[in-house]
Amino acid sequence: MPSAASTLIVLAAGGGAGVLGALLGIGGGVVLVPFLNLVLHFPITQAAAISLVTVIATSSTVAASRSGAHLVNLRLVMVLEVATAAGSLLGGLTAQMLTQSALQRIFGAVTFVVAILMLLRLNTRNVLPDDAETGVLGGRYYEEESGRAVAYRIKRLPAALAASFVAGNVSSLLGIGGGVIKVPALNAWCGVPLRAAAATSAFMIGVTATAGAVIYFGHGQLPALPAAAAVIGVQLGSRAAMTIGDRLTVRWLKILMAAVLFIVAVLMFVRGNA
């Protein structure tokens, strides 16, 4: 039975994960899983199970808060979720081809490169005038930062599908949210503004995480009290992030994203060489 102190710590950790997950659309599991496993000594399966439940909670909060602002692109979600699900299902095949440590090192290298790419694009925006043609999968939303309605077009759809496939694969193999791949890819290569990419990714990772959470629950690997504490923390953190995110400029959101990606890269290298 978890102690009251450890439950409060999990609550606080969930709050931090909720802030990151809602702000950047990457899922707080990138920090929550290592924290639960390495600091609080939860078995990795329990840490992953708790993380998946919090991802669902973050996704639900973001979807409810951002749907009215049209930041979640549901048409793009339906297209990319097919590739994400396929990548998740084929995660077992990849695991037979490469060792876990090799996958972690490769993922760390890719994440490091993506972080550099985000920093190089600090002053690059994907928004178009509101009257611009968006195409079938593009979208429009009101941008608080500029005080006007903006539009965007989807470019390089095959790159978005490939990134979603890899994200699903990585999420299945390493137990972390695939948003660390989806959000930078959608923003850097596919013409999606960062806020829309984050909101769309947050919605998608909730759908992906549901299947995994059900499996863990069925195997009795989801501890009820820590999971409940983490979900409450995530809900509080996610709601706080909605306010924080509206005040941050896209430039600062990209800097925060790059910082998180650098941390994830280091964690993956450390775990891959352990």
NUGU-107669 format. One record per residue: residue in three letters; x, y, z of N, C-alpha, C, O in turn. Coordinates in pm, whole numbers, plus 32768, in hexadecimal, padded with zeros to 4 digits. Atoms other than C-alpha are relative to their C-alpha. Last residue first. Example, Ala and Ser with C-alpha at 12.3 -4.5 7.8 and 13.67 -1.06 7.14 Angstrom:
BEGIN
SER7FAE7F897FFA85577F9682CA7FB3806D80497FE680DC805A/ALA80597F89800084CE7E3E830C805A8078800080C280768042/
//
This chain:
BEGIN
ALA7FFC80377F7888F3807978B6801C7F6A7FFF80237F2C8069/ASN7F78802B7FDF895880F6775D800B7FC5808B80787FA180B8/GLY7FCE805A806787F8810F76CF808A7FCB801C80AF7F617FEA/ARG804480817FF2876E819D781480337F9B7F9A803A7F237FB6/VAL7FDB803B7F7E887382B178157FC27F76801080057F178037/PHE7F75802B800A884782FA76A0802D7FB9808180707F53807C/MET7FFB8076805686CC830076C6808E7FCB7FF080A37F517FEF/LEU803980727FB886DE83E977F280077F807FAC80287F157FDF/VAL7F9F802A7F9B87CB84D477377FCE7F85804B801A7F278062/ALA7F8F803C804686E384E1760980687FCC8063809C7F5E8053/VAL802A8086802A85B3851C76E980747FB97FBB80897F427FD2/ILE800680537F8686658641778E7FDB7F707FDD80177F128010/PHE7F7680197FD586C186D4763A80037FA6807B80557F4B8083/LEU7FC78062805B855986A875C580917FDF802380BA7F6C801B/VAL803680837FDB84D6875B76FA803B7F937FA7805C7F277FD8/ALA7FC580267F7F85BF888176B87FD07F76802C801F7F24805A/ALA7F76802A8017855B888D754880427FD38081808C7F708081/MET80038081804483E9889575A6808D7FCC7FE980A87F578002/LEU802680647F9C842589AD76A07FFE7F757FC3802D7F158001/ILE7F8B800F7FA784E08A7775987FE37F97806A80397F448088/LYS7F9C804E804A83C58A3574A0807E7FEB805480B97F7F8050/LEU802F808A800482C28AA8759F80637FA67FB680797F337FDD/TRP7FE1803E7F7F83938BDE75DB7FCE7F718009800D7F1D804A/ARG7F6F80097FF2838C8C38746980277FBB8082807C7F638083/VAL7FD8807A804482188BE9745280977FEC800C80C67F7B8017/THR7FF67FF1809081DB8CF77555802A7F7B7FC3805D7F238009/LEU7F7C8015803A816C8C9776B17FFC80167F697F9B7FF17F27/ARG7FAA7F8C7FE480338D357746808B7FF27FC380D080567FB0/ASP80367F8B80477F368C4576AB8058807A8013805580D77FC2/GLY7FE7800A808F800E8B1E77157FCF80787FB2800D80A17F50/ILE7F737FE18019800F8B877883801C80037F6A8060805D7F39/THR7FEB7F717FE77E948B927893808F80297FDE80A680907FA0/MET80557FB9805F7E618A3D77F080138098800D801780E07FAA/ALA7FB67FEE807D7F8C89BB78B37FAD804A7F987FE580907F44/ALA7FA47F8F7FED7ED589F579FC804A801F7F7F806380937F5E/ARG80537F877FFD7DBC891479808056807D8015803C80E57FDA/SER80317FE580887EB58809791D7FAE80807FFB7FBB80D07F9F/GLY7F947FC980507F68881B7A6C7FD380257F747FFE808B7F3E/LEU7FE17F7B7FCC7E2687F07B30806D80437FAC806380B87F89/GLN80727FAA801E7DB586CE7A54801A808F802F7FFD80EF7FE8/VAL7FFD7FE0808F7F0E86337A627F8D805D7FDA7FA080BB7F8D/GLY7F937FA280187F1786437BDD8006802E7F70801B80A47F54/ILE802A7F807FC57DC185A07BF6806B806B7FE9804C80DC7FC5/VAL80687FC880587E3184927B017FD0808680367FBE80E57FEA/ALA7FBF7FCA80787F7384557BC47F9B80427FA37FB680AB7F6A/ALA7FB77F877FD97EB7842F7D0C804180427F87803E80BC7F78/ALA80637F987FE47DBF833C7C6E804480838025801B80EE7FF8/ALA80397FD680817EDB82707BD87F9B807080147F9980D17FC8/PRO7FA17FA880467F94826B7D267FCA80327F7A7FE280A47F53/LEU7FEB7F837FB77E5681E97DD28067805C7FBE804B80D27FAA/ALA80707FA280027DE980E87CCD802180868042800880EF8007/PRO80207FE77F727F2A80307C7D7F9D8072800C7FB580DF7FD8/LEU80217F747FED7F157FCC7B097FD9801680927F687FF880B8/GLN7F867FB27FEE7FCD7E867ACB7FE780958011804480E68007/GLY7FF17FDB7F737EA67D997B00807B8053801D80AE804F808D/HIS7F9880537FC27ED07CF879AA801A8025809280797FF380CF/GLY8029808C80077D847D82792C80647FA28040803E7F378071/PHE806880137F9C7DE77EDC79A37FD37F6E80047FBE7F368070/TYR7FC07FFE7F7C7F2B7ECC78DB7F9A7FE680707FB67F9D80CF/ILE7FB0807B7FF57E6B7E6477A380437FF88089803F7F8F80CA/VAL805D80717FEA7D647F7477D4804C7F7E801280277F2C8065/ALA80307FF87F767E75807B77FC7FA27F8C80217FA87F53808E/GLY7F9880317FA77F1A800E76B87FD47FFF80917FF47FA280DC/ALA7FEF809180157DDA803275F180687FC7805F80527F5D809A/THR8071804A7FC77D8C8188768880127F697FF37FF97F1F8052/ALA7FE280317F797EE7821676467F907FA980397FA97F55808F/THR7F9C806B80057EB3823274CD80157FC1808A80247F478095/VAL803C807380467D6F82F774EE80607F8A800080387F18801A/GLY806580377FA67E0A83DD75F37FBC7F867FC37FA27F248009/ILE7FBC805A7FA47F3D840975197FA07FC680677FBA7F5C809F/MET7FDD8082803A7E62848E7402803E7FA18065801E7F2B8067/PHE807A804D80187DBB85A874C780237F737FD07FE77F127FFE/ALA803780227F7D7F078625754D7F807FAD7FF37F697F518041/SER7FB480717FCA7F9A861373EE7FC87FD380867FBD7F5B80A0/THR8024807680507E8586F1736180487F858035800C7F1A803E/ALA808980267FDD7EB187EF747B7FD67F817FB67F967F2A7FF0/ALA800380317F77802C87F674537F747FD080287F657F668064/ALA7FBD80827FFC8021880F72D67FF97FC4808C7FE27F4C809C/ALA805B8061803C7F1D892672E9803D7F7480027FF77F128019/ARG8074800F7FA57FF489EC73DD7F9E7F987FC97F6A7F468015/LEU7FDF804C7F88813089A973137F897FEB805C7F767F7D8091/PRO7FD07FA77F9580A38A1571C3800F7FB480837FC87F52809B/VAL80647FEC7F97807D88F070CD8039805E806A80A58043809F/GLY80477F81800A814A890E6F8C7F98801A806A7F4680758058/CYS80858010803C81B187A16F697FAA807D80037F3480777FDE/TRP8003803880888328879E6F9C7F7980087FBC7F7180047F41/ALA7F8A7FE28050837E886C70D27FF17FD97F6D8023801E7F15/ASN7FDE7F728004822E888271838070801D7F9D8067807D7F50/LEU806F7FB48038819E872B7135802380947FF17FFC80D47F8F/ALA800E8023808D82EF8687716F7F9180507FBD7FA480857F50/PRO7F977FC180508332874372B47FF37FE27F6A800C803A7F17/VAL80097F6E7FFC81D986E4733C807080437FB1805280987F5D/LYS806C7FC7805181D3857A72C9800580987FFB7FFE80D37F90/ILE7FE0800A808F8328850A734A7F96804A7FAD7FB880927F50/VAL7F7A7FC7800E8315857474B880307FF67F70808D803E7F49/GLY80067F738022819F85347499808880417FF0809480A77FAC/GLY7FCC7FEA808681DE83BD74917FFD80917FD5802B80B27F68/GLY805E7FC8805F81B083AE7609803E801A7F7880AE804D7F71/ILE80077F6F7FF6829D82CA76C07FA280337F957F867FEF7F32/GLY805C7FD57F98828A815477097FFB809680147FDB80C38082/LEU7FB97FBE7F9483C480FB76477FA58034806E7FD5806280D6/LEU7F82803F7FD783487FFB754B80398039808080697FEE80D6/SER8015808C7FD981D880577523807F7FC2803A80797F76809A/SER805880007F8B821381CF75247FEA7F7280347FE97F5B80AD/VAL7FAF7FD87F8D833A81A374397FAD7FFE807F7FDD7FD280E8/ASN7F9F806A7FE7826780E5733D8050801C807D80607FC480D3/GLY804980717FC8814681D97353805C7F8E802580497F4C808B/ALA802E7FD87F7B823482FD73237FB37F8F80437FC87F7380B9/VAL7F8F800D7FA482E0824D72007FD78021808E80037FE080ED/PHE7FE1808E7FF681928222714E80727FE9806380697F9280BA/SER8067803C7FAA81318389719D80167F6B801280017F35807F/ALA7FE57FD77F76827C840871117F9A7FC380607FBE7F9B80CE/ALA7F8A80497FD38249833B6FD380208022809180407FCA80E0/LEU8027808B7FEC80E683C06FA980757FAD803580647F5A808E/ALA805580047F88815A85286FDD7FD57F7180207FD27F4A8095/ALA7FA77FEE7F8D827684F56EE37FB17FFC80837FE07FC580E6/PRO7FB6807D7FE5817E84636DE88060800A807680717FAA80C0/LEU805280607FB580A4859C6E1C80467F7A8015803A7F418081/ARG7FB5807D7FEB81BE867E6DA37FB27F9D80587FE47F6F80BE/LYS7F9A801F8065810187C46DD080417F7B802480467F548099/ILE7FAD80757FE37FBD88016E8E805E7FE77F8B80317FD97F19/ARG800F8070805D7F3B89616E5F805A7F8F802C80C57FA68064/TYR7F87804C80227F0C8A6B6F6C7FDC7F8F7FA27F6B7F5E7FA2/ALA801A807F80447E188B806FC580857FB97FEA80F07FF47FF6/VAL7F95802C805A7E148CAD70AF7FD87F797FC47F7D7F367FF5/ALA8015808880307D0B8D787165806E7FDD7F9C809580307F4A/ARG804B800C807E7D8F8EAE72107FEC7F6C7FDF802E7F158018/GLY80827FBF7FF67E1A8F2D735B7FAD7FF87F827F5C80507F67/SER80087F9780677F838ED973057F7B804B80027F6C80B37FC3/GLU7F817FB880077FCB8E1374447FFB80737F9D802E80E07FBA/GLU7FFA7F997F9A7E618DB17482807C80587FF0807780D18007/GLU7F7F7FFF7FBC7E4B8CF57339800880758061800680E98038/TYR7FDF7F797FD47CE98CA872C8807E7FFB805380877FB080B4/TYR801D7FE87F727CD88B627208802480908021806D80D27FD7/ARG7FFF7F747FD87CD78ADC70A57FE5800980957F9E7FB580CD/GLY805E7FCE7F9D7D2489857016800E80968016806880D67FE0/GLY7FD37F8A7FB97DD088AD6F147F98803180647F337FEF807B/LEU7FD980217F767D6F87486EBA8030807880508053806A80C5/VAL805D805C7FBE7CA7877F6D78801F7FF080947FC37FE980E6/GLY80008089802E7D6088B36CFE7FA37FA980547F5D7FDB80AC/THR7FC6805D7F9F7D9A89EB6DCC800A7F727FCC80507F208008/GLU80358086801A7D688AFC6CC580467F9D805C80C07F988060/ALA7FAE805980537DC48C4E6D5C7FBC7F787FF17F6E7F4F8047/ASP8046801B807E7CB28D3A6DDD80507FA47FA380277F8E7F31/ASP807A804E7FEA7D2F8D266F447FB97FDD7F7E7F747F777F77/PRO80767FAC7FEE7E8D8D966EE37F817FAB80067F7B7F3F7FCC/LEU80227FBA807B7F928C836F0E7F8B805F801D7F4980518084/VAL80877FC9801080398BF370447FF4804E7F7D8054808B7F4E/ASN804880488069816B8B1270317F78803D7FE07F2F800A7F8B/ARG808C80177FE3825A8BF170F47FBD7FBC7F8A7FE47FD17F17/THR804C802C807583D78BEC70F67F707FE280287F597F968086/ASN80427F8C803A84898CBB72027FAE7FDE7F837F8380387F3A/LEU803F7FAD7F9984ED8B9B72E37FAE80727FC37F4380947FF7/ARG807D7FCA8037852A8AB071BC7FB8805B80647F3E806A805D/LEU7FE17FBC807E869A8A6372057F8480447FC47F90809E7F72/LEU7FB97F837FE0863D8A16736D8020804F7F82801E80CA7F83/MET805F7FA47FC38538891772FE80428085801E800680EF8009/LEU80567FCC806A8634887372137F9C806580377F8280CC7FF8/ILE7FB07F9E8049872E884D73307FAC80437F937FB380BC7F7E/ALA7FF37F8D7FA6862087A173FF8051806F7FBD802D80E57FC6/VAL807E7FB7800A85D086BD72D58005807C805A7FD180E58034/VAL80017FBA80818740865572C27F8180557FF27F8780C67FC2/PHE7F9C7F967FF8874885FF74367FFF80547F7F800380CE7F84/THR80397F967FAD860385397418805F8077800A803380EA8008/VAL80667FBD80508694846E72F87FC48076804D7FB180E28014/ALA7FBD7FB6806B87CE841D73BF7F9C804E7FAD7FB280C37F8D/GLY7FBB7F8E7FC4870A83BD74F7804380567F97803E80D17F9E/PHE80667F9C7FE1862182E37426803F807C803F801680EC8021/ILE802E7FC6807E874B822E73947F9A806D80197FA080D97FDE/ARG7F957FA9803287E281FD74ED7FD880437F7D7FF480B97F68/GLN7FF97F8A7FAB8698817C757A806D805F7FD0805980D97FD2/LEU80717FAA801D8666809174568006808180517FEA80ED801D/ALA7FE67FC3808287C4800474807F90805F7FDA7FAA80CC7FA7/SER7F9B7F987FED87877FCD75F4802180457F7C803780BE7F7A/GLN803C7F8D7FBE86417F1575AD806580718010804380E67FFC/THR8004800A7F6F86EC7E2F74B67FC3807E803B7FC180E77FFB/LEU7F9D7FB27FB9868E7E4273497FF47FE980957F887FCB80C7/MET7F947FDD805B85D87D5E725480728049804680E6803D801E/GLN7FB8807A802484F47CAA73498078801D7FA680D37FCB7F9B/ALA7FB880307F8A848B7DF273E9804F7F827FE280B77F698020/THR7F857FB17FF484327E7A729380547FCE807580CF7FCA806D/LEU7FA88029806D83377D60726680848049800680EE800D7FF2/GLY7FC580817FDD829F7DA173BC80607FCD7F9680C57F8F7FB5/GLY7F937FEB7FA3826C7F0C736780467F7F802780BF7F7C803B/LEU7F87803D8034819E7EA87239807A8016805B80EB7FF48037/LEU80148090800F80557EE672EC807F7FB97FD280987F467FF8/SER800A803C7F7C80C8803D73627FF27F687FF880307F1F8045/GLY7F7C7FFE7FC3813C80A1720780007FBF8089805E7F7880AC/ALA7FB0806580457FF080357171808D7FF8803C80C27F8B804F/ALA802D80847FD17F3280FB727880517F907FBF80737F2E8001/THR7FD480107F7580018232722E7FDB7F768035802C7F338074/ALA7F70801E80027FD3820B70B680347FEA808D80897F9380A2/VAL7FF1808380437E5881F470DB80927FD7800080B37F64801F/GLU801480677F997E5F831271D8800B7F747FC580317F16800B/LEU7F8280257FC17EF983F370CE7FF07F918067804E7F468081/VAL7FA0803480627DC784006FED807D7FCA804680AA7F5B802A/MET8035807E80377CC0841F70FF805F7FC17F9B80677F477F91/VAL7FFA806A7F9B7D8E852371B97FD67F7B7FC5801A7F167FD8/LEU7F76802E80007DBB85F7707E80127F8F8064805D7F31804A/ARG7FEC804580807C42860D705A808E7FC97FF780A47F597FC8/LEU803980867FFB7C1F865971CE80117FB47F7D80207F3A7F7E/ASN8026801A808B7D0C878471C97FCF7F6F7FF5801F7F137FE4/VAL7FF98090801C7D1287E773387FCA7FE87F737F5580027F57/LEU7F72802380067D56895F734680137F6C7FE380767F457FA5/HIS7FDE803F80807BEF89B572E980957FE07FF280C97FD87F83/ALA7FA47FA380427BCB8AA0741580307FCA7F7A807F800C7F36/GLY80497F8880267A9589E27487805680667FB7802480B77F6A/SER8055801F80747B5A889D747F7FB3807B7FD17FA2808F7F59/ARG7FD17FC7807F7C6D892D75597FA47FE77F897FB680237F1F/SER7FDE7F727FF77BEA890376BC801C803F7F787FFF80B57F63/ALA80737FB37FD07B3087B8769B801C80967FFD7FC180E67FE2/ALA806A800980647C3E871C75C17F88805580287F4C809A7FD5/VAL7FDA7FAC80737D51879B76A97F9180007F987F6F80697F61/THR80037F747FD77CA8870C77DE801C805D7F8B7FD780C07F77/SER808C7FDA7FEC7C5D85BD773A7FF4809380247F9C80D97FF2/SER80417FF780827DBF859D76B57F70802F800E7F4280827FC0/THR7FCF7F8680427E5485E878097FB880167F7C7F8D80857F5D/ALA80387F8E7FB77D7884E078AF802B80847FC07FD980DE7FB0/ILE808F7FF980227DCC83DD77A47FC0807980437F6F80BF8006/VAL80067FCF808A7F3E842A77CF7F70800F7FD37F4C80717F91/THR7FF37F6E7FFA7F11840579487FFE803D7F737FCE80AC7F61/VAL807D7FCA7FCB7E8982A479158006809980067FA480DD7FE8/LEU8065800880697FB0824E78347F7A803A802F7F35807D7FE2/SER7FE67F99806480A882CC79397F9480007F937F65806A7F6B/ILE802B7F807FC6800D81F97A4C8010806F7F997FB980C57F8C/ALA809280047FF5803080C379707FC9808380377F6880B98002/ALA80377FED80868197811B790F7F67800380047F2980527FBD/ALA7FE47F76802681FA81467A7C7FC4801F7F777F8980897F63/GLN805E7FAC7FB7814C7FFF7AD5801380937FDD7FB280DE7FD0/THR80858018803882097F4779C27F96805580467F3C808A8005/ILE800E7FB8807E83527FEB7A257F767FEB7FC27F4180457F81/PRO7FDB80568071832F7F767B8C7FE180467F7D7F8080927F75/PHE806F804E8035830680A57C7080377FA17F9580917FC77F4A/HIS7FE980918008844C810A7D147F837FAF7FE17F737F3E8010/LEU805D803E7FA283E2826C7D7D80037F677FFB7FBF7F258049/VAL80037FB77F81851283147CE27FA77FBB80677FCF7FA780DA/LEU7F7A7FEB7FC8857782307BC27FFE804180898053802380DD/ASN7FAC80787FFE842A81987B5880828015804C80A87FC2809E/LEU804080697FB1833382AC7BB1805B7F86801080607F49807B/PHE800C7FD37F75841E83BC7B377FC47F9380587FF97F7580C3/PRO7F7E80097FBB8484830179FA7FF880298093803C7FEE80E7/VAL7FD3808C7FF7831382CA79A1808A7FF4804180997FA5809E/LEU804580457F9382A4842D79F9802F7F70800F80437F41807F/VAL7FC07FE37F7F83A784E579297FC27FAE807180057F8E80D3/VAL7F707FF88018835D846277CB804C8023807E80C28000808B/GLY7FBC807E7FE2820783F87849809580047FEC80DE7FB48027/GLY7FA47FF17F9081918561784F804E7F83802380A27F85807C/GLY801B80677F9C80FA854176F580678007806F80DF80048054/ILE7FA2806F800B8190860375D47FE07F8E8060801A7F228055/GLY803F806F8046807B86FD758E80557F847FF680407F327F9D/LEU7FB380288075815E882275E97FC37F8B7FB47FF17F6C7F46/LEU7FBD7F928045809988EA76E880377FD67F798028801D7F15/ALA80647FA7803A7FA487D7774B804180727FB1800D809A7F49/GLY80538045806280A986C8777E7F9E805D7FBB7F8B80547F42/LEU7FB3801C807981A687AB78257FA97FC37F947FB17FEA7F1F/VAL7FD87F80803A80AC88387920804A7FE97F7D802A80277F18/GLY80757FC48041801086E3795B802080847FBE7FED80A27F52/ALA80158047807E81638644799F7F8A803B7FB47F8D80447F39/GLY7F977FD8805E81AB874B7AA67FF07FC07F78800380017F12/GLY80177F748022805B870F7B4E806780347F9C804480767F3A/GLY806B7FFC8064808B85987B3B7FE1808E7FD57FC580A87F60/ALA7FC18028807F81D585BE7BF27F9B80017F8F7FBA80297F1F/ALA7FB17F8F8030811F86817D0480437FE07F7A804780357F21/LEU805D7F958024801585727D2A804C80777FC6802480AF7F5F/VAL803880278082812284637D247F9F806B7FCF7F9C80897F58/ILE7F937FEB806181D4851A7E3F7FD07FDD7F737FEE80257F14/LEU7FF77F708018808B85307EFE806D80217F9B805E807B7F49/THR80767FDB804E805983B97ED4800180957FE07FDF80BD7F70/SER7FE48025808C81BE83797F477F8A80247FA67F9D80477F32/ALA7F977FA98036817E84408086801A7FE07F6C8025803A7F19/ALA803C7F7F801F8032839480CE8066805E7FBF804580AB7F65/SER800F7FA77F8E80DB824380B67FC180837FD37FB880A17F5C/PRO7FAE7F878005809C814D7F997FE6805980797F74806080A9/MET80557F8880008000800080008058807D800080A9808D805B/
//
